[in-house]
Amino acid sequence: MRRIVGAFACAATALTGCSGGAAATPNDAAVCDAFAAGRSHVEVVADGRVTRVLGVAPGRTSPHEGFLMRLGSGCNVVVRVEANTDFTGTFPIAPGDAAVVKGEYEYYPIGGVIHWTHRDPRGRHEGGSIEIRGHTYE
């Protein structure tokens, strides 16, 4: 139902809408390289424009809010981004919005998914974030 192009960013953190910025500089080439090579489990920071808002839907363990994002530079890839609303809460997003996403890229033939865009409550994985309209959701 919600399986469309892109990056699956499972954004989750105890903080909702914290202001601030992404922890690293976007490097869309890392996503392009992983996509071209069919690699997964690649930590990335990507930026681009929202092309479609997928809304909030039930997830395996909790609700997720998702969107599709066309990378800002490098290859012409659209990734899916998902945020675990138990951590991030919902956030304002619309087609055309600029976004910066930090998380783990997973390859899919139609673009891929970026997930782990949140802290790992068990402390086993590097945390990530989604930055939209000057606010960081982690």
N, CA, C and O atoms as a DFTB+ gen file, in Angstrom:
552 C
 N C O
     1  1       0.829      -1.185       0.000
     2  2       0.000       0.000       0.000
     3  2       0.870       1.244       0.000
     4  3       0.601       2.178      -0.755
     5  1       1.900       1.280       0.823
     6  2       2.744       2.469       0.865
     7  2       4.102       2.181       0.258
     8  3       5.051       2.934       0.478
     9  1       4.209       1.104      -0.503
    10  2       5.480       0.758      -1.125
    11  2       5.579       1.428      -2.477
    12  3       5.108       0.904      -3.487
    13  1       6.194       2.586      -2.480
    14  2       6.414       3.334      -3.701
    15  2       7.915       3.525      -3.792
    16  3       8.658       2.868      -3.064
    17  1       8.372       4.384      -4.645
    18  2       9.791       4.655      -4.808
    19  2      10.411       5.026      -3.485
    20  3       9.732       5.600      -2.634
    21  1      11.633       4.728      -3.287
    22  2      12.383       5.473      -2.384
    23  2      12.896       4.992      -1.091
    24  3      13.016       3.798      -0.816
    25  1      13.194       5.967      -0.307
    26  2      13.965       5.776       0.894
    27  2      13.079       5.596       2.087
    28  3      12.230       6.444       2.362
    29  1      13.249       4.534       2.789
    30  2      12.462       4.234       3.974
    31  2      13.216       4.727       5.178
    32  3      14.123       4.060       5.674
    33  1      12.839       5.898       5.648
    34  2      13.525       6.441       6.805
    35  2      12.643       6.247       7.998
    36  3      11.607       6.901       8.121
    37  1      13.015       5.397       8.844
    38  2      12.252       5.087      10.036
    39  2      12.638       6.112      11.088
    40  3      13.364       5.792      12.029
    41  1      12.164       7.329      10.940
    42  2      12.595       8.416      11.808
    43  2      11.993       8.261      13.184
    44  3      10.773       8.202      13.335
    45  1      12.838       8.195      14.177
    46  2      12.315       8.038      15.514
    47  2      13.225       8.666      16.546
    48  3      14.439       8.466      16.514
    49  1      12.648       9.420      17.455
    50  2      13.387       9.935      18.599
    51  2      12.428      10.442      19.650
    52  3      11.264      10.716      19.358
    53  1      12.897      10.564      20.838
    54  2      12.036      11.037      21.908
    55  2      11.723      12.520      21.758
    56  3      10.750      13.002      22.338
    57  1      12.519      13.247      20.997
    58  2      12.303      14.676      20.824
    59  2      11.466      14.924      19.593
    60  3      11.667      14.276      18.566
    61  1      10.544      15.837      19.676
    62  2       9.683      16.144      18.554
    63  2       9.944      17.555      18.084
    64  3       9.833      18.514      18.848
    65  1      10.295      17.668      16.809
    66  2      10.462      18.985      16.216
    67  2      11.503      19.848      16.874
    68  3      11.296      21.051      17.037
    69  1      12.593      19.275      17.248
    70  2      13.671      20.058      17.827
    71  2      14.229      20.973      16.762
    72  3      14.396      20.554      15.616
    73  1      14.522      22.217      17.112
    74  2      15.150      23.067      16.126
    75  2      16.635      22.756      16.102
    76  3      17.208      22.296      17.090
    77  1      17.238      23.011      14.972
    78  2      18.651      22.707      14.825
    79  2      18.906      22.222      13.422
    80  3      18.035      22.357      12.562
    81  1      20.072      21.662      13.158
    82  2      20.405      21.239      11.821
    83  2      20.885      19.810      11.792
    84  3      21.121      19.193      12.831
    85  1      21.028      19.288      10.573
    86  2      21.532      17.942      10.408
    87  2      22.970      17.897      10.920
    88  3      23.698      18.887      10.851
    89  1      23.362      16.745      11.429
    90  2      24.669      16.622      12.046
    91  2      25.803      16.584      11.027
    92  3      26.957      16.808      11.394
    93  1      25.511      16.310       9.773
    94  2      26.563      16.179       8.771
    95  2      26.142      16.885       7.483
    96  3      24.969      17.197       7.275
    97  1      27.127      17.123       6.632
    98  2      26.877      17.758       5.348
    99  2      26.308      16.738       4.371
   100  3      26.826      15.626       4.274
   101  1      25.246      17.099       3.643
   102  2      24.676      16.159       2.667
   103  2      25.697      15.718       1.628
   104  3      26.514      16.511       1.160
   105  1      25.635      14.442       1.278
   106  2      26.497      13.849       0.264
   107  2      25.646      12.896      -0.573
   108  3      25.665      11.684      -0.359
   109  1      24.897      13.459      -1.532
   110  2      24.011      12.646      -2.357
   111  2      24.767      11.594      -3.162
   112  3      24.192      10.571      -3.532
   113  1      26.052      11.834      -3.440
   114  2      26.846      10.872      -4.208
   115  2      26.903       9.522      -3.494
   116  3      26.962       8.487      -4.157
   117  1      26.886       9.506      -2.163
   118  2      26.911       8.244      -1.423
   119  2      25.652       7.430      -1.715
   120  3      25.719       6.207      -1.837
   121  1      24.511       8.101      -1.828
   122  2      23.262       7.408      -2.169
   123  2      23.321       6.940      -3.619
   124  3      22.946       5.806      -3.918
   125  1      23.783       7.796      -4.517
   126  2      23.890       7.440      -5.936
   127  2      24.793       6.222      -6.121
   128  3      24.461       5.305      -6.871
   129  1      25.934       6.217      -5.435
   130  2      26.874       5.093      -5.537
   131  2      26.254       3.800      -5.003
   132  3      26.386       2.742      -5.619
   133  1      25.580       3.891      -3.856
   134  2      24.941       2.706      -3.276
   135  2      23.834       2.191      -4.193
   136  3      23.691       0.982      -4.375
   137  1      23.057       3.098      -4.766
   138  2      21.989       2.703      -5.690
   139  2      22.580       2.002      -6.915
   140  3      22.120       0.927      -7.300
   141  1      23.598       2.612      -7.525
   142  2      24.214       2.044      -8.734
   143  2      24.821       0.662      -8.468
   144  3      24.792      -0.208      -9.338
   145  1      25.366       0.463      -7.269
   146  2      26.004      -0.803      -6.918
   147  2      25.035      -1.802      -6.287
   148  3      25.408      -2.948      -6.037
   149  1      23.792      -1.380      -6.026
   150  2      22.823      -2.265      -5.380
   151  2      23.178      -2.581      -3.942
   152  3      22.869      -3.669      -3.455
   153  1      23.829      -1.639      -3.244
   154  2      24.257      -1.858      -1.857
   155  2      23.226      -1.378      -0.855
   156  3      22.484      -0.429      -1.108
   157  1      23.191      -2.039       0.270
   158  2      22.332      -1.655       1.392
   159  2      23.184      -1.476       2.641
   160  3      24.383      -1.757       2.637
   161  1      22.550      -1.008       3.702
   162  2      23.214      -0.789       5.006
   163  2      24.326       0.252       4.888
   164  3      25.410       0.079       5.445
   165  1      24.045       1.345       4.154
   166  2      25.011       2.408       3.947
   167  2      24.525       3.647       4.693
   168  3      23.435       4.146       4.416
   169  1      25.326       4.151       5.641
   170  2      24.973       5.369       6.362
   171  2      25.130       6.560       5.419
   172  3      26.180       6.731       4.800
   173  1      24.079       7.389       5.310
   174  2      24.097       8.506       4.366
   175  2      23.482       9.755       4.976
   176  3      22.728       9.692       5.947
   177  1      23.824      10.883       4.384
   178  2      23.130      12.148       4.610
   179  2      22.801      12.657       3.220
   180  3      23.701      12.913       2.419
   181  1      21.512      12.806       2.929
   182  2      21.070      13.205       1.598
   183  2      20.147      14.411       1.698
   184  3      19.484      14.626       2.712
   185  1      20.120      15.195       0.621
   186  2      19.176      16.309       0.587
   187  2      18.456      16.317      -0.745
   188  3      18.925      15.749      -1.731
   189  1      17.313      16.968      -0.755
   190  2      16.518      17.045      -1.970
   191  2      15.195      17.728      -1.724
   192  3      15.000      18.417      -0.723
   193  1      14.285      17.519      -2.666
   194  2      12.945      18.111      -2.607
   195  2      11.899      17.016      -2.488
   196  3      11.999      15.967      -3.124
   197  1      10.899      17.277      -1.666
   198  2       9.789      16.353      -1.494
   199  2       8.982      16.337      -2.792
   200  3       8.580      17.387      -3.293
   201  1       8.750      15.144      -3.328
   202  2       7.951      15.019      -4.544
   203  2       6.541      14.521      -4.259
   204  3       5.613      14.778      -5.026
   205  1       6.391      13.804      -3.144
   206  2       5.075      13.273      -2.785
   207  2       5.021      12.997      -1.293
   208  3       5.963      12.452      -0.718
   209  1       3.929      13.370      -0.680
   210  2       3.704      13.080       0.737
   211  2       2.857      11.817       0.812
   212  3       1.802      11.732       0.184
   213  1       3.323      10.831       1.586
   214  2       2.628       9.548       1.698
   215  2       1.701       9.484       2.899
   216  3       0.862       8.588       2.987
   217  1       1.841      10.415       3.817
   218  2       0.972      10.449       4.986
   219  2       1.414       9.489       6.071
   220  3       2.512       8.934       6.027
   221  1       0.537       9.304       7.049
   222  2       0.809       8.428       8.188
   223  2       0.042       7.132       7.989
   224  3      -1.138       7.146       7.639
   225  1       0.717       6.014       8.214
   226  2       0.095       4.695       8.080
   227  2       0.625       3.790       9.186
   228  3       1.711       4.025       9.716
   229  1      -0.135       2.759       9.534
   230  2       0.359       1.823      10.542
   231  2       1.639       1.145      10.052
   232  3       1.762       0.838       8.866
   233  1       2.572       0.915      10.938
   234  2       3.799       0.190      10.610
   235  2       3.801      -1.145      11.320
   236  3       2.840      -1.489      12.008
   237  1       4.889      -1.908      11.156
   238  2       4.990      -3.205      11.833
   239  2       4.909      -3.052      13.341
   240  3       4.269      -3.850      14.026
   241  1       5.567      -2.015      13.849
   242  2       5.579      -1.837      15.299
   243  2       4.969      -0.524      15.753
   244  3       4.599      -0.386      16.919
   245  1       4.855       0.454      14.841
   246  2       4.309       1.754      15.210
   247  2       3.975       2.539      13.940
   248  3       4.431       2.173      12.857
   249  1       3.182       3.616      14.056
   250  2       2.837       4.410      12.871
   251  2       4.063       5.092      12.277
   252  3       4.989       5.470      12.995
   253  1       4.052       5.244      10.951
   254  2       5.135       5.916      10.229
   255  2       4.556       6.953       9.278
   256  3       3.533       6.727       8.631
   257  1       5.234       8.097       9.207
   258  2       4.897       9.143       8.249
   259  2       5.955       9.103       7.157
   260  3       7.150       9.056       7.448
   261  1       5.516       9.121       5.895
   262  2       6.477       8.979       4.817
   263  2       6.345      10.013       3.724
   264  3       5.317      10.676       3.576
   265  1       7.424      10.132       2.959
   266  2       7.420      10.994       1.780
   267  2       8.470      10.499       0.797
   268  3       9.379       9.752       1.160
   269  1       8.331      10.924      -0.447
   270  2       9.315      10.646      -1.478
   271  2      10.140      11.903      -1.686
   272  3       9.617      13.016      -1.638
   273  1      11.448      11.715      -1.921
   274  2      12.355      12.843      -2.076
   275  2      13.270      12.599      -3.278
   276  3      13.925      11.561      -3.374
   277  1      13.305      13.573      -4.191
   278  2      14.264      13.527      -5.309
   279  2      15.558      14.156      -4.824
   280  3      15.565      15.276      -4.312
   281  1      16.663      13.416      -4.991
   282  2      17.957      13.911      -4.535
   283  2      18.283      15.247      -5.184
   284  3      17.931      15.497      -6.337
   285  1      18.962      16.100      -4.426
   286  2      19.278      17.445      -4.881
   287  2      20.418      17.506      -5.874
   288  3      20.501      18.456      -6.653
   289  1      21.297      16.521      -5.867
   290  2      22.430      16.519      -6.802
   291  2      22.849      15.082      -7.053
   292  3      22.361      14.153      -6.410
   293  1      23.745      14.919      -7.983
   294  2      24.219      13.566      -8.293
   295  2      23.302      12.899      -9.293
   296  3      23.008      13.466     -10.345
   297  1      22.853      11.711      -8.976
   298  2      22.004      10.946      -9.889
   299  2      20.548      11.407      -9.777
   300  3      20.192      12.165      -8.875
   301  1      19.749      10.956     -10.669
   302  2      18.334      11.328     -10.698
   303  2      17.514      10.252      -9.969
   304  3      16.684       9.583     -10.584
   305  1      17.746      10.090      -8.672
   306  2      17.087       9.045      -7.892
   307  2      16.059       9.664      -6.960
   308  3      16.288      10.714      -6.360
   309  1      14.917       8.987      -6.852
   310  2      13.888       9.343      -5.875
   311  2      13.920       8.270      -4.801
   312  3      13.824       7.078      -5.092
   313  1      14.057       8.714      -3.540
   314  2      14.109       7.776      -2.425
   315  2      12.873       7.953      -1.547
   316  3      12.248       9.013      -1.518
   317  1      12.554       6.899      -0.849
   318  2      11.447       6.944       0.100
   319  2      12.026       7.235       1.480
   320  3      13.064       6.692       1.857
   321  1      11.349       8.091       2.222
   322  2      11.756       8.436       3.578
   323  2      10.566       8.157       4.490
   324  3       9.439       8.536       4.171
   325  1      10.804       7.507       5.606
   326  2       9.766       7.202       6.588
   327  2      10.220       7.654       7.963
   328  3      11.398       7.552       8.305
   329  1       9.284       8.149       8.741
   330  2       9.581       8.598      10.099
   331  2       8.663       7.887      11.081
   332  3       7.445       7.893      10.905
   333  1       9.221       7.287      12.094
   334  2       8.453       6.627      13.142
   335  2       7.845       7.714      14.023
   336  3       8.557       8.368      14.786
   337  1       6.538       7.908      13.920
   338  2       5.886       9.012      14.633
   339  2       5.832       8.808      16.144
   340  3       5.525       9.749      16.877
   341  1       6.125       7.592      16.628
   342  2       6.234       7.407      18.078
   343  2       7.399       8.225      18.629
   344  3       7.383       8.622      19.794
   345  1       8.398       8.473      17.805
   346  2       9.564       9.238      18.223
   347  2       9.489      10.684      17.751
   348  3       9.721      11.604      18.535
   349  1       9.167      10.890      16.483
   350  2       9.228      12.234      15.903
   351  2       7.951      13.025      16.049
   352  3       7.974      14.253      15.958
   353  1       6.839      12.353      16.273
   354  2       5.547      13.005      16.137
   355  2       5.320      13.246      14.649
   356  3       6.180      12.921      13.831
   357  1       4.199      13.797      14.300
   358  2       3.983      14.136      12.896
   359  2       4.659      15.469      12.617
   360  3       4.928      16.236      13.541
   361  1       4.931      15.746      11.359
   362  2       5.603      17.002      11.018
   363  2       4.994      17.582       9.754
   364  3       4.491      16.847       8.903
   365  1       5.041      18.915       9.634
   366  2       4.474      19.561       8.454
   367  2       5.389      19.328       7.256
   368  3       6.590      19.590       7.321
   369  1       4.818      18.839       6.176
   370  2       5.606      18.590       4.966
   371  2       4.686      18.681       3.761
   372  3       3.526      18.275       3.819
   373  1       5.212      19.217       2.672
   374  2       4.426      19.381       1.450
   375  2       5.330      19.184       0.238
   376  3       6.540      19.396       0.324
   377  1       4.752      18.783      -0.881
   378  2       5.552      18.677      -2.103
   379  2       6.284      19.991      -2.372
   380  3       5.713      21.073      -2.233
   381  1       7.543      19.880      -2.757
   382  2       8.377      21.052      -3.010
   383  2       9.244      21.456      -1.836
   384  3      10.212      22.194      -2.017
   385  1       8.923      20.991      -0.632
   386  2       9.747      21.316       0.540
   387  2      11.151      20.739       0.390
   388  3      11.328      19.638      -0.131
   389  1      12.141      21.490       0.849
   390  2      13.511      20.987       0.916
   391  2      13.638      20.127       2.171
   392  3      13.049      20.445       3.205
   393  1      14.402      19.044       2.082
   394  2      14.610      18.161       3.229
   395  2      16.052      17.661       3.236
   396  3      16.665      17.474       2.185
   397  1      16.580      17.449       4.443
   398  2      17.872      16.806       4.641
   399  2      17.601      15.589       5.520
   400  3      16.981      15.705       6.577
   401  1      18.066      14.426       5.078
   402  2      17.780      13.177       5.773
   403  2      19.085      12.471       6.101
   404  3      19.940      12.291       5.233
   405  1      19.233      12.074       7.357
   406  2      20.395      11.288       7.788
   407  2      19.867       9.944       8.259
   408  3      18.981       9.885       9.112
   409  1      20.411       8.860       7.704
   410  2      19.972       7.534       8.088
   411  2      20.708       6.453       7.332
   412  3      21.792       6.680       6.793
   413  1      20.113       5.280       7.296
   414  2      20.712       4.130       6.623
   415  2      19.979       3.857       5.318
   416  3      18.761       3.680       5.303
   417  1      20.732       3.825       4.221
   418  2      20.161       3.567       2.894
   419  2      20.040       2.066       2.667
   420  3      20.957       1.299       2.963
   421  1      18.895       1.666       2.139
   422  2      18.639       0.286       1.724
   423  2      18.270       0.317       0.252
   424  3      17.411       1.098      -0.159
   425  1      18.906      -0.521      -0.536
   426  2      18.670      -0.566      -1.978
   427  2      17.327      -1.198      -2.322
   428  3      16.941      -2.219      -1.754
   429  1      16.636      -0.584      -3.247
   430  2      15.480      -1.145      -3.940
   431  2      15.629      -0.718      -5.392
   432  3      16.101       0.390      -5.645
   433  1      15.247      -1.546      -6.353
   434  2      15.452      -1.219      -7.770
   435  2      14.807       0.096      -8.220
   436  3      15.235       0.679      -9.216
   437  1      13.800       0.562      -7.512
   438  2      13.134       1.794      -7.943
   439  2      13.602       3.020      -7.154
   440  3      12.950       4.062      -7.213
   441  1      14.688       2.926      -6.434
   442  2      15.218       4.101      -5.748
   443  2      15.828       3.798      -4.406
   444  3      16.956       4.215      -4.139
   445  1      15.140       3.103      -3.570
   446  2      15.671       2.756      -2.264
   447  2      14.938       3.444      -1.148
   448  3      13.980       4.189      -1.354
   449  1      15.412       3.175       0.015
   450  2      14.781       3.651       1.226
   451  2      15.870       4.112       2.182
   452  3      16.929       3.489       2.262
   453  1      15.628       5.174       2.890
   454  2      16.528       5.604       3.956
   455  2      15.748       5.452       5.260
   456  3      14.696       6.062       5.449
   457  1      16.282       4.635       6.142
   458  2      15.621       4.430       7.431
   459  2      16.618       4.647       8.551
   460  3      17.746       5.067       8.297
   461  1      16.234       4.374       9.763
   462  2      17.031       4.703      10.952
   463  2      17.314       6.200      10.989
   464  3      18.440       6.629      11.244
   465  1      16.277       6.981      10.732
   466  2      16.405       8.438      10.801
   467  2      16.026       8.914      12.194
   468  3      15.385       9.952      12.358
   469  1      16.424       8.156      13.176
   470  2      16.087       8.412      14.574
   471  2      17.158       7.795      15.454
   472  3      18.055       7.106      14.968
   473  1      17.061       8.039      16.719
   474  2      17.967       7.380      17.665
   475  2      17.533       5.930      17.818
   476  3      16.360       5.609      17.625
   477  1      18.445       5.075      18.154
   478  2      18.128       3.680      18.438
   479  2      17.900       3.566      19.936
   480  3      18.843       3.726      20.711
   481  1      16.675       3.292      20.366
   482  2      16.419       3.225      21.799
   483  2      17.252       2.147      22.504
   484  3      17.431       2.212      23.721
   485  1      17.758       1.165      21.767
   486  2      18.593       0.116      22.357
   487  2      20.085       0.433      22.240
   488  3      20.921      -0.310      22.755
   489  1      20.419       1.536      21.560
   490  2      21.807       1.961      21.457
   491  2      22.697       1.096      20.579
   492  3      23.914       1.093      20.758
   493  1      22.117       0.360      19.631
   494  2      22.913      -0.529      18.776
   495  2      23.171       0.048      17.388
   496  3      23.896      -0.560      16.600
   497  1      22.598       1.200      17.074
   498  2      22.692       1.750      15.731
   499  2      22.898       3.256      15.796
   500  3      22.389       3.920      16.700
   501  1      23.645       3.794      14.838
   502  2      23.844       5.239      14.761
   503  2      22.509       5.939      14.554
   504  3      21.677       5.469      13.778
   505  1      22.300       7.049      15.235
   506  2      21.055       7.797      15.102
   507  2      21.020       8.632      13.842
   508  3      22.058       8.912      13.242
   509  1      19.830       9.027      13.445
   510  2      19.645       9.839      12.256
   511  2      18.665      10.968      12.522
   512  3      18.312      11.247      13.668
   513  1      18.224      11.626      11.425
   514  2      17.309      12.754      11.572
   515  2      16.688      13.112      10.232
   516  3      17.141      12.677       9.174
   517  1      15.632      13.921      10.312
   518  2      15.008      14.528       9.137
   519  2      14.888      16.016       9.448
   520  3      14.329      16.401      10.476
   521  1      15.413      16.842       8.559
   522  2      15.324      18.286       8.739
   523  2      14.403      18.863       7.670
   524  3      14.625      18.685       6.472
   525  1      13.364      19.557       8.130
   526  2      12.392      20.182       7.239
   527  2      12.014      21.536       7.810
   528  3      11.751      21.662       9.006
   529  1      11.986      22.546       6.955
   530  2      11.557      23.894       7.348
   531  2      12.272      24.415       8.594
   532  3      11.665      25.073       9.440
   533  1      13.568      24.115       8.697
   534  2      14.359      24.639       9.794
   535  2      14.237      23.879      11.098
   536  3      14.845      24.274      12.093
   537  1      13.472      22.804      11.123
   538  2      13.343      21.989      12.340
   539  2      13.900      20.592      12.074
   540  3      13.763      20.052      10.976
   541  1      14.524      20.025      13.088
   542  2      15.065      18.684      12.975
   543  2      14.211      17.733      13.795
   544  3      13.943      17.977      14.971
   545  1      13.789      16.649      13.163
   546  2      12.978      15.607      13.808
   547  2      13.859      14.375      13.910
   548  3      14.349      13.867      12.902
   549  1      14.059      13.896      15.133
   550  2      14.959      12.778      15.346
   551  2      14.354      11.833      16.332
   552  3      14.957      10.810      16.657
